[in-house]
């Protein structure tokens, strides 16, 4: 099957805009790009680009596609099936925002990846971590003082709690067995966790090194949920590939990340969104969470600006699932607020994100690349905030098929 997109202006971050282009797509790949008229088969599908702007499909490097706020109360009351059905509207909201690929940092399992590949419903492509590794009493240990364990459990989905070298080794293998593409580890407390604090490191270096060695032996990278400065340095020491959030990063640690090729996914949007919009009225811990956020929001932005100044590879991620899905490209506005140009912000969610994932066929509008594409009604290089309004995203293609 062929699709011809006529009269579009191609935006590849780092390149000049290519105006009035025609793009021929065949078998999910971009076959040809030219200002000239392209020869096609008789049954080609033609899309008039109407002089709008065509970008690569975006990659959100930190989502939770099954999650809807991580409210323990809902875990208690909902039938297990709701956990899976939530992924359908969340996926449509994500596609609607222009995101065609996600890196899920906990809660999605192999069933979602298989469902997406089999086209059972419209959904972003996914890189799975399945469930994060968490130490006893750490961030995302959902065993409450009451004795109730609020972690969602079912066959084929391993529990993440583990302690000591032997347990973290086995847990890494269990998560790989469950279908993970990479390993996620909770290496500090969390802002929204009630029994620990984000400035404290979690897991010791022997445990962390064991996880990295086992993951690397299976050609898997390791990602750290980490706000803590000490926790970040522990992760850099043992060979983690990325730090998620990085709230308390300083200039020295940023330089170490550059030296050791460690990427940063700051998820600036999530803290700003929650601080502005708050928590459900029935959340018994809402006041405590809001107090933490008040301290976090300002320092997070300032510290990520320092990381950018030092040349850390910053990638777009939103923590969607903690906040409602479909706001993904608002993160780009926050990235320009810390000093990135529009082009750099777009690159963080396209070509640079694809490179981080090890997939050079994504993240570019170029010949022989996968036809994951987004058509926008304004030039985002003039003002990246146009991408934060989903109404400005006219069409989304995934593997050459129009999904919006």
C-alpha positions as CSV (number, residue, x, y, z in Angstrom):
1,X,0.0,0.0,0.0
2,X,1.2,3.5,-0.9
3,X,0.3,6.9,0.7
4,X,1.4,10.2,-0.8
5,X,1.5,13.3,1.3
6,X,1.6,16.4,-0.9
7,X,2.7,20.0,-0.1
8,X,4.2,19.9,3.4
9,X,7.0,21.7,5.1
10,X,9.3,19.1,6.7
11,X,10.7,19.9,10.2
12,X,13.7,17.8,11.3
13,X,15.3,19.4,14.4
14,X,18.7,20.7,13.6
15,X,18.0,21.0,9.9
16,X,16.5,23.9,7.8
17,X,12.9,23.5,7.0
18,X,12.3,21.8,3.6
19,X,9.4,23.6,2.1
20,X,6.7,22.3,-0.3
21,X,7.7,18.7,-0.2
22,X,5.9,15.5,-1.4
23,X,6.4,12.3,0.6
24,X,5.8,8.8,-0.7
25,X,5.2,6.1,1.9
26,X,5.2,2.4,1.2
27,X,5.0,-0.6,3.6
28,X,5.4,1.6,6.7
29,X,8.6,3.3,5.4
30,X,9.2,6.7,3.8
31,X,10.2,5.7,0.3
32,X,10.8,9.1,-1.3
33,X,10.9,12.8,-0.5
34,X,10.9,15.4,-3.2
35,X,9.6,18.8,-4.3
36,X,8.9,17.3,-7.7
37,X,5.8,15.2,-8.6
38,X,6.3,11.6,-7.5
39,X,5.3,8.6,-9.5
40,X,2.9,6.3,-7.7
41,X,0.8,3.2,-8.1
42,X,-2.8,3.5,-9.3
43,X,-4.4,2.9,-5.9
44,X,-2.2,5.4,-3.9
45,X,-3.9,7.2,-1.0
46,X,-3.3,11.0,-1.4
47,X,-3.2,13.4,1.6
48,X,-3.2,17.1,0.9
49,X,-0.8,18.6,3.5
50,X,-2.1,22.1,2.7
51,X,1.3,23.7,3.3
52,X,1.3,22.6,7.0
53,X,4.3,21.3,9.0
54,X,5.3,17.7,9.1
55,X,7.4,16.4,12.1
56,X,8.5,12.9,13.2
57,X,6.2,11.2,15.6
58,X,7.1,12.0,19.2
59,X,8.6,9.6,21.7
60,X,7.7,10.1,25.4
61,X,10.6,8.6,27.4
62,X,8.7,8.3,30.7
63,X,5.0,7.2,30.8
64,X,2.8,4.9,32.7
65,X,0.2,4.0,30.1
66,X,-2.0,1.7,32.4
67,X,-2.0,4.2,35.3
68,X,-4.6,6.7,36.2
69,X,-3.1,8.6,39.1
70,X,-1.7,5.6,41.1
71,X,-4.4,6.1,43.6
72,X,-4.3,3.2,46.1
73,X,-8.0,3.6,46.8
74,X,-8.8,2.7,43.2
75,X,-6.5,-0.3,43.3
76,X,-8.7,-1.5,46.2
77,X,-12.1,-1.1,44.6
78,X,-11.6,-1.7,40.9
79,X,-11.9,-5.1,39.3
80,X,-8.5,-6.1,37.8
81,X,-9.8,-5.8,34.3
82,X,-10.1,-2.0,34.7
83,X,-6.3,-1.8,35.0
84,X,-6.1,-3.1,31.4
85,X,-9.1,-1.3,29.9
86,X,-7.7,2.0,31.1
87,X,-4.9,1.6,28.6
88,X,-7.3,2.0,25.6
89,X,-8.5,5.6,26.3
90,X,-5.0,6.5,27.6
91,X,-3.5,5.3,24.3
92,X,-5.9,7.3,22.2
93,X,-5.1,10.4,24.3
94,X,-1.4,9.8,23.8
95,X,-1.8,9.4,20.0
96,X,-4.0,12.4,19.9
97,X,-1.2,14.4,21.5
98,X,1.2,13.4,18.7
99,X,3.1,10.7,20.6
100,X,3.6,7.5,18.5
101,X,6.1,5.7,20.8
102,X,6.4,5.5,24.6
103,X,8.9,4.2,27.1
104,X,6.8,2.9,29.9
105,X,8.5,3.2,33.3
106,X,6.2,0.9,35.2
107,X,2.7,-0.8,35.2
108,X,2.3,-1.8,31.6
109,X,3.0,-5.4,30.8
110,X,3.7,-7.6,27.8
111,X,0.0,-7.8,27.0
112,X,0.0,-4.2,25.9
113,X,3.0,-4.6,23.6
114,X,1.4,-7.6,22.0
115,X,-1.9,-5.9,21.6
116,X,-0.3,-2.9,20.0
117,X,1.7,-5.0,17.6
118,X,-1.4,-7.0,16.7
119,X,-3.4,-3.7,16.1
120,X,-6.1,-4.7,18.6
121,X,-6.6,-1.0,19.3
122,X,-4.8,2.2,18.4
123,X,-1.9,2.7,20.7
124,X,1.7,4.0,20.8
125,X,4.6,1.6,20.3
126,X,6.1,0.7,23.6
127,X,9.4,0.0,25.3
128,X,8.6,-1.9,28.5
129,X,10.1,-2.0,32.0
130,X,7.1,-4.0,33.3
131,X,7.6,-3.1,37.0
132,X,10.3,-1.2,38.9
133,X,12.6,-2.8,41.4
134,X,12.0,-1.3,44.8
135,X,13.6,-2.0,48.2
136,X,11.6,-2.7,51.3
137,X,10.2,0.5,52.6
138,X,11.3,2.4,49.4
139,X,9.4,4.4,46.9
140,X,6.6,2.3,45.4
141,X,6.7,-0.3,48.1
142,X,3.0,-0.3,48.5
143,X,2.7,-2.5,51.7
144,X,0.9,-0.1,54.0
145,X,1.3,0.1,57.8
146,X,-2.1,-1.5,58.0
147,X,-0.6,-4.6,56.5
148,X,-2.5,-4.3,53.3
149,X,-0.3,-4.6,50.2
150,X,-1.7,-2.3,47.5
151,X,0.6,-3.5,44.7
152,X,-1.5,-4.8,41.8
153,X,-0.6,-8.5,41.3
154,X,-1.6,-11.1,38.7
155,X,0.0,-14.1,36.9
156,X,2.9,-13.1,34.7
157,X,3.5,-9.8,36.5
158,X,6.3,-10.0,39.1
159,X,6.3,-8.1,42.3
160,X,9.1,-5.5,42.4
161,X,10.1,-5.6,46.0
162,X,13.6,-7.0,46.7
163,X,16.6,-6.6,49.0
164,X,20.2,-7.7,48.9
165,X,22.4,-8.9,46.1
166,X,20.7,-12.3,45.6
167,X,17.2,-10.9,45.6
168,X,17.9,-8.1,43.2
169,X,19.7,-10.5,40.8
170,X,16.7,-12.8,40.8
171,X,14.2,-9.9,40.5
172,X,16.1,-8.5,37.5
173,X,15.8,-11.9,35.8
174,X,12.1,-12.2,36.7
175,X,11.4,-8.8,35.1
176,X,13.3,-9.8,32.0
177,X,11.3,-13.0,31.9
178,X,8.1,-11.0,32.0
179,X,9.0,-9.2,28.8
180,X,10.9,-6.1,29.9
181,X,13.0,-4.2,27.3
182,X,14.9,-2.3,30.1
183,X,15.1,-2.4,33.9
184,X,13.7,0.4,36.0
185,X,15.0,0.9,39.6
186,X,13.6,3.1,42.4
187,X,16.9,4.7,43.6
188,X,15.5,7.4,45.8
189,X,12.4,8.3,47.7
190,X,9.5,9.9,45.9
191,X,7.6,13.2,46.0
192,X,4.3,11.4,46.1
193,X,5.2,8.6,48.5
194,X,4.1,9.1,52.1
195,X,6.6,6.9,53.9
196,X,9.9,8.3,52.5
197,X,11.5,11.4,51.2
198,X,13.0,12.3,47.7
199,X,16.3,13.5,49.0
200,X,17.4,10.1,50.3
201,X,19.1,7.4,48.2
202,X,17.7,3.9,48.1
203,X,19.4,0.5,47.4
204,X,23.2,0.3,48.1
205,X,25.9,0.3,45.5
206,X,26.4,-3.5,45.6
207,X,22.7,-4.1,44.9
208,X,22.7,-1.5,42.1
209,X,25.9,-2.9,40.5
210,X,24.4,-6.4,40.5
211,X,21.3,-5.1,38.7
212,X,23.4,-3.3,36.0
213,X,25.7,-6.3,35.4
214,X,22.7,-8.7,35.0
215,X,20.9,-6.3,32.7
216,X,23.9,-5.6,30.6
217,X,24.6,-9.3,30.2
218,X,21.2,-9.4,28.5
219,X,21.7,-6.3,26.4
220,X,19.3,-4.3,28.6
221,X,19.8,-0.7,29.9
222,X,19.0,0.4,33.4
223,X,17.0,3.5,34.4
224,X,16.8,5.1,37.8
225,X,13.9,6.9,39.3
226,X,16.0,9.3,41.3
227,X,15.6,12.7,42.9
228,X,18.5,12.3,45.4
229,X,21.9,13.7,44.7
230,X,23.7,10.8,46.4
231,X,21.4,8.4,44.6
232,X,22.2,9.9,41.2
233,X,25.9,9.6,41.9
234,X,25.5,5.9,43.0
235,X,23.8,5.2,39.7
236,X,26.5,7.0,37.7
237,X,29.2,5.0,39.5
238,X,27.6,1.6,38.6
239,X,26.7,2.3,35.0
240,X,23.0,3.3,34.8
241,X,21.9,4.6,31.4
242,X,19.4,7.3,32.5
243,X,18.2,9.3,35.5
244,X,14.5,10.0,35.7
245,X,13.5,13.3,37.4
246,X,16.9,14.3,38.7
247,X,15.4,17.0,41.0
248,X,18.4,17.7,43.2
249,X,21.1,17.5,40.5
250,X,24.0,19.9,40.8
251,X,26.7,21.1,38.4
252,X,29.3,18.5,39.5
253,X,26.9,15.6,39.1
254,X,25.7,17.0,35.7
255,X,29.3,17.0,34.5
256,X,29.7,13.4,35.7
257,X,26.6,12.4,33.7
258,X,28.1,13.9,30.6
259,X,31.4,12.1,31.1
260,X,29.7,8.8,31.7
261,X,27.1,9.2,28.9
262,X,24.1,9.1,31.3
263,X,20.9,10.7,30.0
264,X,18.4,12.7,32.0
265,X,14.6,12.5,31.7
266,X,13.5,15.4,33.9
267,X,9.7,15.1,33.6
268,X,9.3,18.8,34.5
269,X,5.6,18.7,33.6
270,X,4.4,16.3,36.2
271,X,5.4,18.4,39.3
272,X,4.1,21.7,37.7
273,X,0.8,20.0,36.7
274,X,0.2,18.5,40.1
275,X,1.1,21.6,42.0
276,X,-1.3,23.7,39.8
277,X,-4.2,21.2,39.7
278,X,-3.9,19.4,43.0
279,X,-5.2,16.0,44.1
280,X,-8.6,14.4,44.4
281,X,-10.6,15.5,47.4
282,X,-10.7,12.0,48.8
283,X,-6.9,11.7,48.8
284,X,-6.0,11.5,52.5
285,X,-2.4,12.5,51.8
286,X,-3.2,15.4,49.5
287,X,-1.9,18.1,51.9
288,X,1.4,16.3,52.6
289,X,2.0,15.8,48.8
290,X,1.2,19.4,48.0
291,X,3.6,20.6,50.7
292,X,6.4,18.5,49.2
293,X,5.6,19.8,45.7
294,X,5.8,23.4,46.8
295,X,9.5,22.8,47.8
296,X,10.2,20.8,44.7
297,X,8.8,22.8,41.8
298,X,11.2,25.8,41.9
299,X,14.4,23.9,42.7
300,X,13.7,21.2,40.1
301,X,13.5,23.8,37.3
302,X,16.6,25.6,38.4
303,X,18.6,22.4,38.7
304,X,17.6,21.0,35.3
305,X,18.7,24.4,33.8
306,X,22.1,23.7,35.3
307,X,22.2,20.2,33.8
308,X,21.3,21.7,30.4
309,X,24.1,24.3,30.7
310,X,26.6,21.5,31.4
311,X,25.5,19.6,28.2
312,X,23.6,16.6,29.8
313,X,21.6,14.7,27.2
314,X,18.0,15.7,28.1
315,X,15.1,13.6,26.8
316,X,11.4,14.4,26.8
317,X,9.4,12.5,29.3
318,X,6.2,13.4,31.1
319,X,5.3,10.8,33.8
320,X,1.9,10.6,32.2
321,X,-0.2,8.3,34.3
322,X,0.7,10.1,37.4
323,X,-1.0,13.0,35.7
324,X,-3.7,12.7,33.0
325,X,-2.6,11.3,29.6
326,X,-2.7,13.5,26.5
327,X,-0.7,16.5,27.8
328,X,2.6,15.1,26.6
329,X,3.9,17.8,24.4
330,X,3.4,20.4,27.1
331,X,6.7,19.1,28.4
332,X,8.4,20.8,25.4
333,X,7.4,24.2,26.7
334,X,9.0,23.5,30.1
335,X,12.2,22.4,28.4
336,X,12.4,25.7,26.5
337,X,11.8,27.4,29.9
338,X,15.1,25.9,31.2
339,X,17.0,27.3,28.2
340,X,16.5,24.9,25.3
341,X,15.7,26.2,21.8
342,X,12.6,25.1,20.1
343,X,14.7,22.8,17.9
344,X,16.5,21.3,20.9
345,X,13.2,20.6,22.7
346,X,11.7,18.9,19.7
347,X,14.9,16.8,19.2
348,X,14.6,15.7,22.9
349,X,11.4,13.9,22.0
350,X,12.3,12.7,18.5
351,X,15.7,12.1,17.0
352,X,17.6,12.1,20.4
353,X,15.0,9.9,22.1
354,X,15.2,7.5,19.2
355,X,19.0,7.3,19.4
356,X,18.7,6.7,23.2
357,X,16.3,3.8,22.5
358,X,18.7,2.4,19.9
359,X,16.3,2.8,17.0
360,X,17.7,5.0,14.3
361,X,14.7,4.3,12.1
362,X,12.5,6.5,14.3
363,X,12.6,10.2,15.1
364,X,13.3,11.6,11.6
365,X,11.4,12.5,8.5
366,X,13.9,11.0,6.1
367,X,14.0,8.4,3.3
368,X,13.9,4.8,4.6
369,X,12.8,5.8,8.1
370,X,9.6,4.5,9.6
371,X,6.6,6.7,8.7
372,X,5.6,7.8,12.2
373,X,4.7,11.3,11.5
374,X,2.8,14.3,12.9
375,X,1.2,17.1,10.8
376,X,0.8,20.4,12.6
377,X,-0.9,23.6,11.5
378,X,1.9,26.0,12.6
379,X,5.7,26.1,12.6
380,X,6.8,24.8,16.0
381,X,10.3,26.2,15.4
382,X,8.8,29.7,15.8
383,X,6.9,28.7,19.0
384,X,7.0,25.2,20.4
385,X,3.9,25.8,22.5
386,X,1.7,25.2,19.4
387,X,2.4,21.5,20.0
388,X,0.9,21.6,23.5
389,X,-2.6,22.2,22.0
390,X,-3.8,18.9,20.6
391,X,-6.2,20.8,18.3
392,X,-3.1,22.0,16.4
393,X,-2.1,18.5,15.6
394,X,-4.0,17.7,12.5
395,X,-2.9,14.2,11.7
396,X,-0.8,11.5,13.2
397,X,0.6,8.5,11.2
398,X,2.0,5.4,12.7
399,X,3.8,2.9,10.3
400,X,2.3,4.9,7.4
401,X,-1.3,4.5,8.6
402,X,-3.4,7.5,9.7
403,X,-4.3,7.0,13.4
404,X,-5.6,10.6,13.9
